[in-house]
Amino acid sequence: MPYKETDIVKLYYTIGELSEMFDVNASLIRFWEKEFDIIKPKKNKKGNRLFTSEDIDNFKVIYNLVKEQGLTLEGAKKYLKENRKEVKHELKTDRSQFSEIENKLKLIRNTLIDLGNKLED
């Protein structure tokens, strides 16, 4: 019986993984956690921060506002407060588009695997 690859979905990410994703220092993540109430990581018994995918999405929004658009922290806070519904809608739309692309890529992958198996026969 051939090996079947399973999709592993991470529920939590460490601060180190988050800092690698965005190429920022962990201290910046801790600072933004204090400044923005939408970033709420869970903490384990040792006190290590564990970020959910929702936290990462919120971090993406803040990163975009501050680092890419050049808003001040106060400007980003004001933007998030005034546009909270729109930001949540955009994040949901991004997730659904990502899952559509992911499904198409899985279909292509499975087709290629089937073709490869047929060639081996």
N, C-alpha and C positions, 0 to 999 in steps of 0.2 A: 504494500500500500504506500503510495507516494506521500511525502511530507506535505501537509497543507499549512500554508502560512496564515497566521491569524493576525488580525489588526489589533494592535495594542493602543488603547486610548489612555493617556495619562490623566489622572484626576488632579494631581497637584504637582507644582513645579517649585523648585527651591529658588532662593534669591540668586544663587550663582547661575542657575540656568536662565533666569530672567535677565540677569545682567549680560550674559552672553548673547541672548536673543537681540538685545537692543544696543549692545556694545557700549554700555555705561557702567559706572562703578556701582557696587552694591550700596554705597553710602547715599547715592542719588536716589535709589529706589526707597531706602528707609526714609529719606527726607521727604520725598513726594508722598509717601504713605502718611506722614504726619500732616502734610499740607492739604491733601485732597481726601475728602471723606469717601470717595467712591472706590478707593483702593483699600480693601479690608482683608488682608491675608489671614488665614488661620494660623495658629501657633501650636506646635506640638508640646509635649511635656518639658522638653529641653528649652523651649522658647524660640525654636527655629521657625522662620516664616514659611508657610506653604501657600502658594498662590494658585488659584483656580483659573480656568480658562476665561472666566468673566473678569477676574482681576487683570489678566493679561490684555484683554480687549480694552478695558478702561485705561490701562497703562499706555496702550497704543494711541488712544485718543489724546491723552495728556502729552505724550511724547510728540505727537504731530503738532499740537497747539504750541508747545513751548520750544521744541528744538527745530521743527521744520518751518512753522509759520512765524516764529519769533515773538510770540506773545509773552508778556511777563506772567509771573505766577498769579498775580491778582487778575490780570486780563483773562487767563485761562480759567480761573475759578468763576469769574463773572460769566464767561461764555458757557461753561458747563451748567451753571445755575439757570441761565436764561434759555438754553437749548437742550435741556436734559432729554426731552421726549424725542427730538430729532436725532440726537446722538445715539440713543438706544435703538431707534428705528434703523439707522445706518449700520449699526453693528449687527443687527439681525439680518439685514439684507446682505451684508458681507458674508456672514456665516452660511446663508442659504446658497449664495453664488459659489462659495468654496465647496460646499457639499455636492453641488451639481457637477462641478469640474472634477472633484474627486471620484464621483460615480462614473463619469465618462472615462477617466484614466484607468479605473479598475476594469471597466469593460474592455478597453483596448489591451490592457495587460493580459486579461484572461484569453482574449482572442489570440494574442501572440503566443501564449503558452500552449494553447490548443494547436496552433499551426506548428509549433516546435515539436510537439508530441507526434503529430501526424508525419512530420518529416523523419522522425526517428524510426517510425514503423516501417 
